[in-house]
Amino acid sequence: MTYNTLDQSKTYLITGAAGFIGYYLSKKLLEQGCRVIGIDNLNDYYEINLKYSRLDLLKPYKKFTFIKGDISDKAMVLNAFSEYKPHIAVNLAAQAGVRYSIENPDAYIQSNIIGFFNMLEACRQHPVDHLLYASSSSVYGANSKVPFEESDRVDHPISLYAATKKSNELMAHTYSHLYKIPATGLRFFTVYGPLGRPDMAYFGFTRDYFAGKPIKIFNSGDFENDLYRDFTYIDDIVEGIERLLGNPPTLQENAPHLVFNIGNNSPEKLMTFIETLEKCLSLSLDREVFFEKVYEPMKPGDVPATYASTELLERAVAFKPKTSIEEGLQKFTDWYCEYYRLN
C-alpha cells in the first residue's frame, strides 16, 4: 500500500490549535517546515493556562500564524479562508466531554454544529484539497459488538456530544456529495499524553492524588464487568492524521468522504489503566504511589467499552498505533511532575 507523504509547500489551517490534539499536530507540521494557520477561542472549559502553555510552544515557529477566534463566528472563519487560502483544513475545534454535554448542551450546538457548518461553508466557498475533522468513538453509543468497525450502525448515540459528532459525519458527507469536498472524519478513541486535557480521567486521577483526595471511579466497583477503554497515545494519533493529510478520499457512495477509527486496537480494563498510572507515577516520584479509591455508578452518557478496529486505517495509510499504556503513561507522569514541579 502506497500513500502520499506530507506536502510541505501547502498551507494547513487547524482549528483548536491550542487544544490537545491541535497543538501536537500543529507542532509536527511546523517542525517539518509547513505553514500553519491556527485558530482557537481559548475558552475556559478547562485550565486556560494549559492552552496558553501549548500556544507559547508554537509561537516561536516563523511559519505559525495564530487567530484568536471562535468557529461559530462565520465571518471570522470565512475571512481566515479568504486571507490565508489553506490547501488543507483540519477541524479539531469542538466542545468536548460526554458528561459536560448534559450540564451545558448549548455549548455543543454552538461549537460542534454551527461551528462545523461554518467550516463546511468555508470549504465550499474557498475549495480545499482536503478537509479532516474530529469525530469520536462516542458515536458507537452502547454498541455491544466489538471491535467497533466504521461500517457499524451508529444511529443510537447516548449523549448529546455523540449526537453532535454523528451529525458532523452526516453534514460532511452531504457537503462532500453536493460540492465534491474531499473530507475525512476521524473517530478518536480516548486520547492521552503530556499536555493533555485536564477533564480526562487519567489527568484528574493524578491531580486528585496530589491534592490528597480519593479518586472517583465510575464503574460501581464491579471488577468482573469493568469498563474497557481503547487508550490511544497522542503521538500515534498525530502520526495517523499526518499520514491521512495528503491522501484525500476519492468517490465513496456518491461522495469523496471517508470515516476512520484512530484507536489503539487494544482495549484495557479501567482498573488496569489505573494500576499502571500508579506505577508510572511511582517511578516519576521515586516513591510508592497508591490512589485512595471511591467507586461510584457509571455516569449517564458513559459507555461500557470502546474498542477500535483499525483495519481500514491500516489499509489506507499503512499505519497502526503502537505505543503501550506503560510507555505512554510514563511520559505523561514525567511531564506532569515537571510541569507542576511536584518532584
C-alpha positions in Angstrom: 0.0 0.0 0.0 1.4 3.4 -1.0 0.2 6.7 0.2 1.2 10.3 -0.4 3.6 11.8 2.1 3.2 15.3 3.6 3.4 18.2 1.2 5.5 20.9 2.9 4.6 23.5 0.3 0.9 23.6 1.3 -0.8 25.8 3.9 -2.6 23.9 6.7 -5.4 25.6 8.7 -6.0 23.9 12.0 -8.9 24.9 14.3 -8.5 24.1 18.0 -4.8 24.7 17.6 -4.3 25.4 21.3 -6.1 22.2 22.2 -4.5 18.9 23.0 -4.5 17.2 19.5 -4.5 20.5 17.7 -1.3 21.6 19.4 0.6 18.4 18.7 -0.5 18.3 15.1 0.5 21.9 14.6 3.9 21.3 16.2 4.5 18.3 14.0 3.7 20.2 10.8 5.7 23.2 11.8 8.8 21.0 12.6 8.6 19.8 9.0 8.6 23.3 7.6 4.9 23.6 6.8 2.9 26.8 7.1 0.2 26.5 9.8 -2.7 28.9 10.5 -4.0 28.1 13.9 -7.5 29.1 15.2 -8.6 28.8 18.8 -11.1 30.7 21.0 -9.1 29.8 24.2 -12.2 29.2 26.2 -12.1 28.2 29.8 -13.8 24.8 29.6 -10.6 23.5 31.3 -7.5 25.1 32.8 -6.8 28.0 30.5 -3.1 28.2 31.4 -2.5 24.8 29.7 -3.8 26.2 26.5 -1.5 29.2 26.7 1.4 26.9 27.5 0.7 25.0 24.3 0.4 28.2 22.3 3.6 29.6 23.8 5.4 26.5 22.4 4.0 27.1 18.9 4.6 30.9 18.7 8.4 30.7 18.1 7.8 29.0 14.7 8.1 31.6 11.9 5.5 29.8 9.8 2.9 29.8 12.5 0.0 32.3 12.4 -2.5 32.4 15.3 -6.0 33.7 15.1 -8.0 34.0 18.3 -11.5 33.3 17.2 -14.5 31.0 17.6 -15.5 28.9 14.6 -19.2 29.7 15.4 -18.3 33.2 14.1 -18.9 32.7 10.4 -17.4 36.0 9.3 -14.1 35.1 11.1 -13.9 31.7 9.5 -14.6 32.9 6.0 -12.1 35.8 6.4 -9.4 33.3 7.5 -10.0 31.1 4.5 -10.1 34.1 2.2 -6.9 35.7 3.5 -4.7 32.6 4.0 -6.2 30.3 1.3 -5.4 27.0 3.1 -4.9 23.9 0.9 -5.9 21.6 3.8 -8.2 22.3 6.7 -8.3 20.3 9.9 -11.2 21.0 12.2 -10.3 19.9 15.7 -12.2 22.8 17.5 -15.1 21.4 19.3 -16.8 21.4 22.7 -15.5 18.1 24.1 -16.7 15.9 27.0 -19.6 13.5 27.3 -20.6 14.4 30.8 -20.4 18.2 30.3 -22.9 17.9 27.4 -25.6 17.0 30.0 -24.8 20.2 32.0 -24.3 22.7 29.2 -25.9 21.5 25.9 -25.9 25.0 24.3 -22.1 24.9 24.0 -22.2 21.7 22.0 -24.7 23.1 19.5 -22.8 26.3 19.1 -19.4 24.8 18.5 -20.0 21.3 17.2 -23.0 22.1 14.9 -22.9 25.8 14.0 -19.1 25.9 14.1 -18.7 22.9 11.9 -21.3 24.1 9.4 -19.3 27.3 9.1 -16.2 25.3 8.3 -18.0 23.4 5.6 -19.3 26.6 4.1 -15.7 28.0 4.1 -14.5 24.9 2.3 -17.3 25.3 -0.2 -16.6 29.0 -0.9 -12.8 28.5 -0.8 -12.2 25.0 -2.0 -9.6 22.9 -0.2 -7.7 19.8 -1.3 -8.8 18.0 1.9 -10.9 18.6 5.0 -10.2 16.5 8.0 -12.4 16.8 11.0 -12.7 15.3 14.5 -15.4 12.8 15.1 -15.4 10.5 18.2 -15.6 6.9 19.3 -18.7 8.1 21.2 -20.8 7.8 18.0 -20.8 4.0 18.6 -23.0 4.5 21.7 -23.6 1.4 23.7 -22.7 -1.0 20.8 -22.0 -4.4 22.2 -20.3 -5.7 19.0 -16.5 -5.3 19.3 -14.2 -4.2 17.9 -16.1 -1.2 16.6 -15.9 -1.0 12.8 -16.6 2.0 10.6 -19.3 0.1 8.9 -21.3 -0.5 12.1 -24.6 1.4 12.5 -24.2 4.4 14.7 -27.8 5.5 15.0 -28.2 5.4 18.8 -26.0 7.9 20.5 -26.4 8.1 24.2 -25.0 11.6 24.8 -25.6 15.0 23.1 -21.8 15.1 22.5 -22.0 11.8 20.5 -25.1 13.1 18.6 -23.2 16.2 17.5 -20.3 14.1 16.3 -22.6 11.8 14.3 -24.2 15.0 12.9 -20.8 16.2 11.8 -20.3 13.0 9.8 -23.7 13.4 8.1 -23.1 17.1 7.3 -19.6 16.3 5.9 -21.0 13.6 3.7 -23.7 15.9 2.4 -21.2 18.7 1.6 -18.8 16.2 0.0 -21.6 14.9 -2.2 -23.0 18.3 -3.2 -19.8 20.2 -3.6 -17.2 17.4 -4.1 -15.2 18.5 -1.0 -12.8 15.6 -0.1 -13.4 15.0 3.6 -12.2 12.6 6.2 -13.7 12.0 9.6 -11.6 10.8 12.5 -13.2 8.8 15.3 -10.7 9.3 18.1 -10.5 6.7 20.9 -9.6 8.1 24.4 -6.5 10.2 23.5 -4.0 10.7 26.3 -0.5 12.1 26.9 1.6 15.0 28.2 -0.1 18.4 28.0 -3.4 16.6 27.8 -6.9 17.6 28.7 -7.5 18.0 32.5 -11.1 16.8 32.1 -9.9 13.3 31.2 -9.9 10.7 33.9 -6.1 9.9 33.9 -5.3 13.6 34.4 -8.0 14.0 37.1 -6.7 11.0 39.0 -3.2 12.4 39.0 -4.4 15.8 40.1 -6.6 14.3 42.9 -3.7 12.3 44.2 -1.5 15.4 44.7 -4.4 17.2 46.2 -4.8 14.5 48.8 -8.2 13.5 47.5 -9.6 10.0 46.7 -10.1 9.3 43.0 -13.6 8.6 41.9 -14.0 5.6 39.6 -17.3 5.3 37.8 -17.6 1.6 37.5 -19.6 0.7 40.6 -16.6 -1.3 41.8 -17.7 -4.1 39.5 -14.3 -5.6 38.6 -15.8 -8.6 36.8 -17.6 -6.3 34.3 -15.1 -3.4 34.4 -15.1 -0.6 31.8 -12.8 -1.1 28.9 -11.2 1.8 27.0 -9.1 1.9 23.9 -6.5 4.3 25.2 -4.5 6.0 22.4 -1.3 7.9 22.9 -1.1 11.3 21.4 1.9 10.6 19.1 0.1 7.7 17.5 -2.9 10.0 16.8 -0.8 12.6 15.2 1.1 10.2 13.0 -2.2 8.7 11.8 -3.5 12.2 10.9 -0.2 13.2 9.3 -0.4 10.2 7.0 -4.0 11.0 6.1 -3.4 14.7 5.3 -2.1 14.2 1.8 -4.5 11.3 1.0 -7.9 12.7 0.4 -10.6 10.2 -0.2 -11.9 9.5 -3.7 -15.6 9.0 -4.5 -17.3 6.7 -1.9 -21.1 6.2 -2.1 -21.5 9.3 -4.3 -19.2 11.5 -2.1 -15.4 11.8 -1.6 -15.9 11.2 2.1 -14.5 8.6 4.5 -14.5 8.0 8.2 -11.7 6.2 10.1 -11.2 4.9 13.6 -8.0 6.1 15.2 -7.6 3.9 18.3 -5.1 1.6 19.8 -6.9 -1.6 18.8 -6.0 -3.0 22.3 -8.6 -2.0 25.0 -7.6 -2.1 28.6 -9.6 -2.5 31.7 -10.0 0.8 33.5 -8.6 -0.7 36.7 -5.5 -2.0 34.8 -5.0 1.5 33.4 -5.3 3.0 36.9 -2.8 0.5 38.3 -0.4 1.3 35.5 -0.8 5.0 36.2 0.1 4.4 39.9 3.3 2.5 38.9 4.3 5.2 36.4 3.8 8.0 39.0 5.8 5.9 41.5 8.7 5.9 39.0 8.4 9.6 38.3 8.4 10.5 42.0 10.8 7.7 43.1 8.4 6.7 45.8 5.5 4.2 46.2 2.2 5.7 45.0 -1.3 4.2 45.7 -4.5 6.1 45.0 -7.3 6.1 47.5 -10.3 4.9 45.5 -14.0 5.6 45.8 -16.3 3.6 43.5 -19.4 5.2 42.1 -22.1 4.2 39.5 -21.5 4.8 35.8 -22.4 8.3 34.7 -25.2 9.0 32.2 -23.7 9.1 28.7 -20.7 6.9 29.5 -20.3 3.7 27.5 -19.1 0.3 28.9 -16.4 -0.3 26.3 -14.6 1.4 23.4 -12.6 -0.9 21.1 -11.4 0.2 17.7 -10.9 -1.8 14.6 -8.1 -0.1 12.8 -8.0 -2.3 9.7 -9.4 0.5 7.4 -6.7 2.9 8.6 -4.0 0.3 8.1 -5.2 -0.4 4.5 -5.4 3.3 3.7 -2.1 4.6 5.0 -0.2 1.6 6.4 -0.4 2.7 10.0 -1.4 1.2 13.3 -0.9 2.8 16.7 2.0 1.1 18.7 2.5 2.9 22.0 1.8 0.8 25.1 0.0 2.3 28.1 3.1 1.7 30.1 5.2 3.8 27.8 2.5 6.5 27.2 1.6 6.9 30.9 5.2 7.1 31.9 5.7 10.0 29.5 2.6 11.7 30.9 3.5 11.3 34.6 7.1 12.5 33.9 5.7 15.6 32.2 3.0 16.2 34.9 5.6 16.2 37.7 7.9 18.5 35.8 5.2 20.9 34.6 3.6 21.3 38.1 7.1 20.9 39.7 5.9 18.2 42.1 9.1 16.2 42.4 
